Amino acid sequence: MNRTPSTRVEKALQGVSLLEIVQDFVDLVEDEPGLWWGVSPHHEDSGPDDFVVLEKDQIWECHVCQSYGDAIGFMMNRGLPFIEALEYLERRIK
């Protein structure tokens, strides 16, 4: 079994901004410092307060289906397999 070392995952998650990743796909509006709202990219019929990014915590949450996660989870919800989501983040590391 080919396993991905957790340090690789941690490095990718720490090296990117979830907010910047999400903003590539979703128009977000800052409600208060570090709290960004928008239409859920996972549901065509969602409203402008159905998706939130907590910038400090590097977490997103969809209020339509109650899914949430980190940058890898966001990319996987966009349809990428885990390893491709990880590689996408690695290409974005600053």
Residue frames relative to the residue before (quaternion, step in Angstrom):
aa qw qx qy qz dx dy dz
M 1.0000 0.0000 0.0000 0.0000 0.00 0.00 0.00
N 0.3020 -0.7526 0.5624 0.1614 3.58 -0.86 0.99
R 0.0668 -0.8211 0.5668 -0.0003 3.60 -0.43 1.21
T 0.3844 -0.6965 0.5593 0.2331 3.54 -1.16 0.67
P 0.4313 -0.7062 0.4875 0.2786 3.62 -0.66 1.04
S 0.5331 -0.6532 0.4324 0.3195 3.56 -0.93 0.91
T 0.5943 0.5629 -0.3830 0.4280 3.62 1.08 -0.54
R 0.6083 0.5389 -0.3525 0.4640 3.60 1.08 -0.60
V 0.6564 0.4982 -0.2998 0.4807 3.56 0.96 -0.89
E 0.6620 0.5097 -0.3042 0.4576 3.57 0.87 -0.95
K 0.6448 0.5204 -0.3209 0.4587 3.58 0.94 -0.84
A 0.6598 0.5018 -0.3101 0.4655 3.58 0.94 -0.86
L 0.6857 0.4867 -0.2926 0.4553 3.59 0.87 -0.92
Q 0.6907 0.4665 -0.2761 0.4787 3.58 1.02 -0.76
G 0.6883 0.5230 -0.2733 0.4220 3.58 1.16 -0.53
V 0.7280 0.3703 -0.2256 0.5311 3.57 1.27 -0.19
S 0.3933 -0.6606 0.5766 0.2763 3.51 -1.32 0.29
L 0.4305 -0.6961 0.5104 0.2639 3.58 -0.66 1.08
L 0.6172 0.5629 -0.3455 0.4276 3.57 0.97 -0.85
E 0.6792 0.4831 -0.2934 0.4682 3.60 0.87 -0.91
I 0.6233 0.5302 -0.3393 0.4640 3.58 1.01 -0.77
V 0.6936 0.4771 -0.2802 0.4612 3.58 0.79 -1.03
Q 0.6616 0.5276 -0.3142 0.4303 3.59 0.94 -0.84
D 0.5329 0.5931 -0.4168 0.4364 3.60 1.22 -0.16
F 0.7832 0.3227 -0.1385 0.5131 3.58 1.19 -0.57
V 0.7878 0.2476 -0.0888 0.5569 3.58 1.17 -0.60
D 0.3554 -0.6815 0.5922 0.2421 3.56 -1.07 0.78
L 0.0609 -0.8162 0.5743 -0.0156 3.56 -0.60 1.19
V 0.1994 -0.7486 0.6224 0.1118 3.53 -1.22 0.64
E 0.3680 -0.7288 0.5317 0.2252 3.56 -0.87 0.96
D 0.2852 -0.7763 0.5473 0.1285 3.56 -0.66 1.18
E 0.7343 -0.1045 0.0904 0.6646 3.53 1.05 -0.90
P 0.7228 -0.4537 0.2515 0.4566 3.61 -1.11 0.41
G 0.8538 0.1407 -0.1388 0.4816 3.54 -0.76 1.14
L 0.6719 0.4410 -0.2896 0.5198 3.59 1.28 0.02
W 0.0236 -0.8328 0.5486 -0.0706 3.56 -0.30 1.34
W 0.1401 -0.8081 0.5715 0.0273 3.58 -0.88 1.05
G 0.1573 0.7859 -0.5921 0.0842 3.54 -1.20 0.54
V 0.6573 -0.4538 0.4118 0.4387 3.51 -1.38 -0.11
S 0.5061 -0.6628 0.4568 0.3098 3.57 -0.91 0.87
P 0.3818 -0.7286 0.5176 0.2355 3.59 -0.83 0.92
H 0.6393 0.5469 -0.3078 0.4444 3.56 1.30 -0.22
H 0.7748 0.2613 -0.1221 0.5626 3.61 1.27 -0.32
E 0.4110 -0.7478 0.4710 0.2236 3.57 -0.54 1.16
D 0.7519 0.4049 -0.2115 0.4754 3.59 1.03 -0.70
S 0.4247 0.7204 -0.4633 0.2934 3.61 1.13 0.43
G 0.4504 -0.6851 0.5102 0.2598 3.53 -1.29 0.43
P 0.7137 -0.4946 0.3040 0.3920 3.59 -1.30 0.16
D 0.7271 0.3681 -0.2554 0.5203 3.59 1.22 -0.05
D 0.4596 0.7085 -0.4188 0.3337 3.56 1.20 0.52
F 0.7515 0.2736 -0.1617 0.5781 3.59 1.26 -0.18
V 0.0165 -0.8144 0.5793 -0.0312 3.58 -0.83 0.96
V 0.1604 -0.7379 0.6467 0.1073 3.53 -1.21 0.69
L 0.1991 -0.7460 0.6273 0.1015 3.54 -0.87 1.06
E 0.3356 -0.8117 0.4423 0.1816 3.52 0.01 1.38
K 0.6801 0.5067 -0.3004 0.4364 3.60 0.82 -0.96
D 0.7391 0.4161 -0.2154 0.4839 3.56 0.99 -0.90
Q 0.3237 -0.7667 0.4898 0.2597 3.60 1.30 -0.24
I 0.5164 0.6074 -0.4122 0.4410 3.56 1.04 0.94
W 0.1522 -0.7471 0.6376 0.1104 3.56 -1.17 0.66
E 0.0650 -0.7885 0.6100 0.0444 3.55 -1.25 0.48
C 0.2430 -0.7369 0.6162 0.1350 3.54 -1.04 0.89
H 0.2897 -0.7867 0.5235 0.1518 3.56 -0.64 1.13
V 0.5346 0.6023 -0.4177 0.4205 3.61 1.24 -0.05
C 0.8299 0.1592 -0.0534 0.5320 3.59 0.76 -1.03
Q 0.4426 -0.7293 0.4135 0.3181 3.57 1.35 0.11
S 0.4023 0.6759 -0.5163 0.3386 3.59 1.08 0.59
Y 0.0059 0.7870 -0.6163 0.0271 3.55 -1.19 0.55
G 0.1990 0.8040 -0.5501 0.1061 3.55 -1.22 0.22
D 0.6067 -0.5292 0.4527 0.3833 3.49 -1.37 -0.34
A 0.7736 -0.3469 0.2397 0.4730 3.58 -1.26 -0.22
I 0.6329 0.5123 -0.3422 0.4688 3.61 1.00 -0.72
G 0.6556 0.5132 -0.3052 0.4623 3.57 0.93 -0.87
F 0.6226 0.5347 -0.3445 0.4559 3.58 1.03 -0.75
M 0.6903 0.4687 -0.2849 0.4718 3.59 0.85 -0.92
M 0.6212 0.5191 -0.3465 0.4740 3.59 1.07 -0.62
N 0.6394 0.5018 -0.3275 0.4818 3.60 1.05 -0.66
R 0.6190 0.5120 -0.3345 0.4927 3.58 1.25 -0.34
G 0.6653 -0.5480 0.2821 0.4212 3.60 1.30 0.02
L 0.5486 0.6132 -0.4130 0.3904 3.60 1.21 0.00
P 0.4730 -0.6183 0.5335 0.3306 3.58 -1.09 0.63
F 0.7195 -0.4713 0.2894 0.4199 3.59 -1.19 0.53
I 0.7169 0.4604 -0.2854 0.4389 3.59 0.63 -1.07
E 0.6508 0.4969 -0.3215 0.4755 3.62 1.03 -0.69
A 0.6119 0.5283 -0.3424 0.4788 3.59 1.09 -0.66
L 0.6469 0.5137 -0.3074 0.4723 3.57 0.97 -0.85
E 0.6704 0.4905 -0.2953 0.4720 3.59 0.90 -0.89
Y 0.5959 0.5518 -0.3576 0.4610 3.61 1.07 -0.68
L 0.6754 0.4772 -0.2932 0.4797 3.59 0.90 -0.90
E 0.6359 0.5407 -0.3370 0.4356 3.58 0.93 -0.82
R 0.6419 0.5106 -0.3191 0.4749 3.59 1.07 -0.68
R 0.6973 0.4768 -0.2581 0.4689 3.59 1.18 -0.53
I 0.4437 0.7031 -0.4621 0.3085 3.63 1.23 -0.18
K 0.3738 -0.7424 0.5237 0.1869 3.52 -0.95 0.99
